[in-house]
Amino acid sequence: MPRAKRLVLVSWLLSVVVFTTHAAAETANSALSARHRLLLVAARDLASSLSENVWPGWAVDMEVLLVADEWEVLLGGSRLPAGFEDLAPDPNLGVLARRSRVFPTGLLATMPLFGPPATIVVGGPEATERGSSAWLQVLLHEHFHQWQMRDSQYYEATAALDLADGDTTGRWMLEYPFPYDAPAPGRAFNGLARELAALLRRPAEDDLAMEAGEFWARFRALEDTLAPRDARYLHFQLWQEGVARFVELRVAEEAAAHWRPPQAVAALPDFEDFGVLACAAWENLLAELETLDLAADRRISFYALGAGIALLLDRTEPQWKSRYEAPRFALAPAAPAD
């Protein structure tokens, strides 16, 4: 081939590569807004910077399906599920893929959507009615669920609870017919929550060993009001959702003390100081415990009670996290306290 023709061909091929790369980048940009990208990069940084301080051994990939108005963008994984198209990789977020929106934009959940490992499925801050900082905080809550669900032992343990009654979608975790309206469990549960709030309001230097023993005795009295299956569901929810709520609070505290948000994130109009969020998280939790009503609040009651129990364990048994999975679904002191 004559040299002039070779030069023309090379020039044409380069233009095709540049055009294709530019088109892929434009496609990615149209599916993932600049603000969402900024916050997702910040969430990755927040997790890598703070997770070990919040929970020793908390290390797992953060695969996210971001639900936007038109598209759902999958990032952080290494798979391309059916129905998705590849987008140009992002230098900070890695492989990206998209599909037309399927889920509601306000969704906030973690599930093995494409098979294990679990994926965070989340709408943006506006759709989930949160400011940027609170959105980052709750995304770390969901990221902790990814750690809880990270291996096959989790799924084996949940199956062994024998609570699904044939459901294979995981809906049983939300819809299990717990006796929320039964008077005896309600009285015991609500009283326990108020007792826990009073303990957590005690000064940090107070020794709570005796009071904690009395609390756990009354916790066992609550268990006695429940059928065995209902008691297993209670423990499961306290272990899973309650501790994730606890982690959410600790994330805010650690971020306030040790994380410097990127300038562009801190400049967002709805960004709040994490110290303010941490104080609000504490007061909101205590207020929830003080007013908790099992019959009215239903499954959401487990979040506050479980988080409060985790905070109590922090004060009375600082090494409790080391036995959190041995066994799973047993959020209680290492040795029964009477």
VOKE-820954 format. One line per field, with one value per residue (C-alpha): residue number from 1; residue in three letters; x, y, z. Coordinates in steps of 0.2 Angstrom, whole numbers, plus 5000, padded with zeros to 4 digits. Layout:
<pts>
k: (NUM, ...)
r: (ALA, ...)
east: (X, ...)
north: (Y, ...)
up: (Z, ...)
</pts>
This chain:
<pts>
k: (1, 2, 3, 4, 5, 6, 7, 8, 9, 10, 11, 12, 13, 14, 15, 16, 17, 18, 19, 20, 21, 22, 23, 24, 25, 26, 27, 28, 29, 30, 31, 32, 33, 34, 35, 36, 37, 38, 39, 40, 41, 42, 43, 44, 45, 46, 47, 48, 49, 50, 51, 52, 53, 54, 55, 56, 57, 58, 59, 60, 61, 62, 63, 64, 65, 66, 67, 68, 69, 70, 71, 72, 73, 74, 75, 76, 77, 78, 79, 80, 81, 82, 83, 84, 85, 86, 87, 88, 89, 90, 91, 92, 93, 94, 95, 96, 97, 98, 99, 100, 101, 102, 103, 104, 105, 106, 107, 108, 109, 110, 111, 112, 113, 114, 115, 116, 117, 118, 119, 120, 121, 122, 123, 124, 125, 126, 127, 128, 129, 130, 131, 132, 133, 134, 135, 136, 137, 138, 139, 140, 141, 142, 143, 144, 145, 146, 147, 148, 149, 150, 151, 152, 153, 154, 155, 156, 157, 158, 159, 160, 161, 162, 163, 164, 165, 166, 167, 168, 169, 170, 171, 172, 173, 174, 175, 176, 177, 178, 179, 180, 181, 182, 183, 184, 185, 186, 187, 188, 189, 190, 191, 192, 193, 194, 195, 196, 197, 198, 199, 200, 201, 202, 203, 204, 205, 206, 207, 208, 209, 210, 211, 212, 213, 214, 215, 216, 217, 218, 219, 220, 221, 222, 223, 224, 225, 226, 227, 228, 229, 230, 231, 232, 233, 234, 235, 236, 237, 238, 239, 240, 241, 242, 243, 244, 245, 246, 247, 248, 249, 250, 251, 252, 253, 254, 255, 256, 257, 258, 259, 260, 261, 262, 263, 264, 265, 266, 267, 268, 269, 270, 271, 272, 273, 274, 275, 276, 277, 278, 279, 280, 281, 282, 283, 284, 285, 286, 287, 288, 289, 290, 291, 292, 293, 294, 295, 296, 297, 298, 299, 300, 301, 302, 303, 304, 305, 306, 307, 308, 309, 310, 311, 312, 313, 314, 315, 316, 317, 318, 319, 320, 321, 322, 323, 324, 325, 326, 327, 328, 329, 330, 331, 332, 333, 334, 335, 336, 337, 338)
r: (MET, PRO, ARG, ALA, LYS, ARG, LEU, VAL, LEU, VAL, SER, TRP, LEU, LEU, SER, VAL, VAL, VAL, PHE, THR, THR, HIS, ALA, ALA, ALA, GLU, THR, ALA, ASN, SER, ALA, LEU, SER, ALA, ARG, HIS, ARG, LEU, LEU, LEU, VAL, ALA, ALA, ARG, ASP, LEU, ALA, SER, SER, LEU, SER, GLU, ASN, VAL, TRP, PRO, GLY, TRP, ALA, VAL, ASP, MET, GLU, VAL, LEU, LEU, VAL, ALA, ASP, GLU, TRP, GLU, VAL, LEU, LEU, GLY, GLY, SER, ARG, LEU, PRO, ALA, GLY, PHE, GLU, ASP, LEU, ALA, PRO, ASP, PRO, ASN, LEU, GLY, VAL, LEU, ALA, ARG, ARG, SER, ARG, VAL, PHE, PRO, THR, GLY, LEU, LEU, ALA, THR, MET, PRO, LEU, PHE, GLY, PRO, PRO, ALA, THR, ILE, VAL, VAL, GLY, GLY, PRO, GLU, ALA, THR, GLU, ARG, GLY, SER, SER, ALA, TRP, LEU, GLN, VAL, LEU, LEU, HIS, GLU, HIS, PHE, HIS, GLN, TRP, GLN, MET, ARG, ASP, SER, GLN, TYR, TYR, GLU, ALA, THR, ALA, ALA, LEU, ASP, LEU, ALA, ASP, GLY, ASP, THR, THR, GLY, ARG, TRP, MET, LEU, GLU, TYR, PRO, PHE, PRO, TYR, ASP, ALA, PRO, ALA, PRO, GLY, ARG, ALA, PHE, ASN, GLY, LEU, ALA, ARG, GLU, LEU, ALA, ALA, LEU, LEU, ARG, ARG, PRO, ALA, GLU, ASP, ASP, LEU, ALA, MET, GLU, ALA, GLY, GLU, PHE, TRP, ALA, ARG, PHE, ARG, ALA, LEU, GLU, ASP, THR, LEU, ALA, PRO, ARG, ASP, ALA, ARG, TYR, LEU, HIS, PHE, GLN, LEU, TRP, GLN, GLU, GLY, VAL, ALA, ARG, PHE, VAL, GLU, LEU, ARG, VAL, ALA, GLU, GLU, ALA, ALA, ALA, HIS, TRP, ARG, PRO, PRO, GLN, ALA, VAL, ALA, ALA, LEU, PRO, ASP, PHE, GLU, ASP, PHE, GLY, VAL, LEU, ALA, CYS, ALA, ALA, TRP, GLU, ASN, LEU, LEU, ALA, GLU, LEU, GLU, THR, LEU, ASP, LEU, ALA, ALA, ASP, ARG, ARG, ILE, SER, PHE, TYR, ALA, LEU, GLY, ALA, GLY, ILE, ALA, LEU, LEU, LEU, ASP, ARG, THR, GLU, PRO, GLN, TRP, LYS, SER, ARG, TYR, GLU, ALA, PRO, ARG, PHE, ALA, LEU, ALA, PRO, ALA, ALA, PRO, ALA, ASP)
east: (5000, 5007, 5013, 5000, 4986, 4993, 4993, 4975, 4970, 4979, 4971, 4954, 4956, 4962, 4947, 4936, 4944, 4943, 4925, 4920, 4929, 4921, 4904, 4905, 4911, 4896, 4884, 4891, 4889, 4871, 4867, 4877, 4875, 4890, 4883, 4880, 4897, 4905, 4895, 4898, 4917, 4916, 4907, 4921, 4933, 4923, 4922, 4940, 4946, 4934, 4928, 4942, 4940, 4921, 4921, 4937, 4938, 4924, 4931, 4920, 4918, 4905, 4894, 4880, 4865, 4861, 4843, 4841, 4826, 4829, 4843, 4850, 4869, 4878, 4896, 4909, 4907, 4915, 4900, 4888, 4871, 4858, 4849, 4864, 4875, 4893, 4898, 4916, 4925, 4927, 4945, 4937, 4922, 4928, 4917, 4900, 4885, 4867, 4849, 4833, 4825, 4816, 4816, 4807, 4819, 4816, 4822, 4836, 4840, 4854, 4850, 4859, 4850, 4861, 4866, 4879, 4888, 4874, 4871, 4866, 4851, 4848, 4841, 4850, 4849, 4833, 4824, 4828, 4824, 4841, 4855, 4872, 4880, 4865, 4865, 4883, 4879, 4865, 4875, 4888, 4874, 4869, 4888, 4888, 4874, 4885, 4898, 4885, 4880, 4897, 4898, 4888, 4888, 4876, 4864, 4865, 4862, 4847, 4840, 4843, 4831, 4817, 4807, 4805, 4790, 4795, 4799, 4815, 4815, 4820, 4803, 4800, 4813, 4801, 4785, 4787, 4771, 4779, 4766, 4767, 4750, 4751, 4749, 4763, 4777, 4772, 4773, 4790, 4797, 4792, 4798, 4814, 4817, 4814, 4825, 4839, 4837, 4839, 4855, 4863, 4859, 4870, 4887, 4901, 4911, 4897, 4899, 4884, 4888, 4874, 4861, 4866, 4863, 4846, 4842, 4847, 4836, 4821, 4827, 4825, 4808, 4803, 4809, 4798, 4783, 4787, 4785, 4802, 4801, 4796, 4811, 4822, 4815, 4818, 4836, 4839, 4832, 4842, 4858, 4856, 4846, 4850, 4868, 4868, 4859, 4873, 4886, 4878, 4879, 4898, 4901, 4895, 4906, 4922, 4919, 4917, 4933, 4944, 4937, 4940, 4927, 4933, 4931, 4918, 4907, 4909, 4903, 4887, 4872, 4864, 4881, 4880, 4894, 4896, 4898, 4880, 4874, 4882, 4874, 4857, 4859, 4862, 4847, 4835, 4840, 4837, 4820, 4815, 4819, 4809, 4794, 4795, 4778, 4780, 4762, 4763, 4781, 4781, 4798, 4806, 4806, 4820, 4832, 4832, 4832, 4846, 4857, 4854, 4859, 4875, 4879, 4876, 4888, 4901, 4901, 4899, 4909, 4921, 4926, 4909, 4912, 4924, 4911, 4897, 4897, 4900, 4886, 4876, 4859, 4863, 4865, 4868, 4882, 4895, 4890, 4872, 4871, 4858)
north: (5000, 5017, 5027, 5041, 5029, 5021, 5038, 5041, 5024, 5026, 5043, 5037, 5022, 5034, 5045, 5030, 5026, 5043, 5045, 5028, 5032, 5049, 5042, 5029, 5042, 5053, 5038, 5035, 5054, 5054, 5039, 5045, 5063, 5073, 5074, 5056, 5051, 5064, 5056, 5038, 5042, 5050, 5034, 5023, 5034, 5035, 5016, 5013, 5027, 5022, 5005, 4996, 5009, 5007, 4988, 4977, 4966, 4976, 4974, 4970, 4977, 4990, 4986, 4998, 4999, 5018, 5020, 5037, 5044, 5035, 5023, 5011, 5011, 4996, 5000, 4993, 4975, 4964, 4956, 4961, 4955, 4951, 4966, 4978, 4987, 4991, 5010, 5017, 5012, 5026, 5029, 5030, 5019, 5005, 4995, 5004, 4996, 5002, 4997, 5006, 5009, 4995, 4999, 5014, 5029, 5030, 5012, 5009, 4990, 4977, 4961, 4947, 4955, 4946, 4932, 4933, 4945, 4957, 4973, 4990, 4996, 5015, 5030, 5047, 5059, 5068, 5052, 5045, 5062, 5064, 5077, 5072, 5068, 5058, 5049, 5044, 5039, 5027, 5020, 5014, 5006, 4996, 4993, 4985, 4973, 4968, 4963, 4953, 4944, 4942, 4923, 4907, 4904, 4919, 4911, 4894, 4902, 4912, 4896, 4887, 4899, 4891, 4907, 4908, 4896, 4893, 4911, 4912, 4930, 4936, 4945, 4935, 4946, 4961, 4952, 4938, 4938, 4943, 4946, 4964, 4967, 4954, 4963, 4953, 4955, 4973, 4977, 4968, 4975, 4993, 4993, 4986, 5000, 5013, 5004, 5004, 5022, 5026, 5016, 5024, 5041, 5037, 5046, 5037, 5034, 5025, 5006, 4998, 4980, 4977, 4986, 4977, 4961, 4966, 4972, 4955, 4946, 4956, 4953, 4934, 4937, 4945, 4930, 4919, 4929, 4923, 4907, 4899, 4905, 4922, 4923, 4918, 4932, 4945, 4939, 4940, 4957, 4964, 4956, 4962, 4978, 4984, 4982, 4991, 5006, 5006, 5006, 5020, 5030, 5026, 5030, 5048, 5049, 5043, 5054, 5069, 5065, 5058, 5061, 5076, 5077, 5081, 5100, 5098, 5087, 5099, 5113, 5104, 5115, 5100, 5094, 5094, 5092, 5074, 5080, 5087, 5071, 5061, 5071, 5070, 5051, 5049, 5060, 5052, 5035, 5038, 5047, 5032, 5020, 5032, 5032, 5015, 5006, 4989, 4988, 5005, 5004, 4986, 4979, 4996, 4994, 4981, 4994, 5005, 4991, 4982, 4998, 5002, 4985, 4986, 5003, 4994, 4980, 4993, 4999, 4983, 4971, 4981, 4965, 4959, 4962, 4948, 4935, 4944, 4929, 4915, 4911, 4922, 4930, 4930, 4948, 4945, 4945, 4932, 4924, 4925, 4939, 4936)
up: (5000, 4995, 5010, 5007, 5008, 5024, 5032, 5027, 5034, 5050, 5052, 5049, 5061, 5075, 5072, 5074, 5090, 5097, 5091, 5099, 5115, 5116, 5112, 5126, 5138, 5133, 5135, 5153, 5157, 5151, 5162, 5178, 5183, 5188, 5206, 5207, 5201, 5214, 5228, 5223, 5222, 5240, 5246, 5240, 5249, 5265, 5266, 5262, 5275, 5289, 5288, 5298, 5312, 5313, 5312, 5312, 5296, 5287, 5269, 5254, 5236, 5235, 5220, 5218, 5206, 5206, 5201, 5191, 5182, 5166, 5169, 5181, 5182, 5189, 5195, 5206, 5200, 5187, 5179, 5165, 5170, 5156, 5150, 5153, 5141, 5144, 5147, 5146, 5162, 5175, 5183, 5200, 5199, 5188, 5176, 5172, 5164, 5162, 5158, 5157, 5174, 5182, 5201, 5209, 5211, 5230, 5233, 5246, 5249, 5248, 5240, 5229, 5214, 5201, 5213, 5227, 5230, 5236, 5227, 5234, 5225, 5228, 5221, 5222, 5237, 5231, 5227, 5244, 5253, 5260, 5259, 5252, 5269, 5275, 5259, 5261, 5278, 5274, 5259, 5271, 5281, 5265, 5262, 5279, 5274, 5259, 5272, 5282, 5266, 5259, 5259, 5257, 5276, 5278, 5266, 5274, 5291, 5285, 5277, 5294, 5303, 5294, 5292, 5273, 5271, 5253, 5248, 5238, 5235, 5252, 5255, 5271, 5279, 5277, 5278, 5291, 5302, 5318, 5332, 5332, 5339, 5353, 5370, 5380, 5368, 5365, 5383, 5385, 5369, 5373, 5391, 5386, 5373, 5387, 5399, 5385, 5382, 5400, 5401, 5385, 5393, 5408, 5408, 5398, 5414, 5423, 5425, 5418, 5422, 5435, 5425, 5409, 5418, 5423, 5405, 5398, 5411, 5405, 5387, 5390, 5398, 5381, 5372, 5383, 5377, 5359, 5349, 5345, 5326, 5331, 5343, 5329, 5318, 5332, 5334, 5315, 5313, 5328, 5322, 5304, 5304, 5321, 5319, 5302, 5310, 5324, 5310, 5302, 5318, 5320, 5302, 5305, 5321, 5312, 5297, 5309, 5317, 5303, 5286, 5275, 5261, 5244, 5241, 5228, 5239, 5254, 5242, 5238, 5244, 5254, 5262, 5281, 5293, 5299, 5317, 5316, 5308, 5322, 5336, 5327, 5325, 5343, 5349, 5336, 5341, 5360, 5356, 5345, 5360, 5372, 5362, 5353, 5350, 5343, 5337, 5327, 5321, 5316, 5309, 5310, 5329, 5327, 5320, 5335, 5348, 5339, 5337, 5356, 5361, 5350, 5359, 5376, 5371, 5366, 5384, 5393, 5382, 5370, 5361, 5356, 5337, 5337, 5340, 5330, 5317, 5330, 5329, 5318, 5323, 5342, 5348, 5366, 5379, 5378, 5394, 5401, 5414, 5428)
</pts>
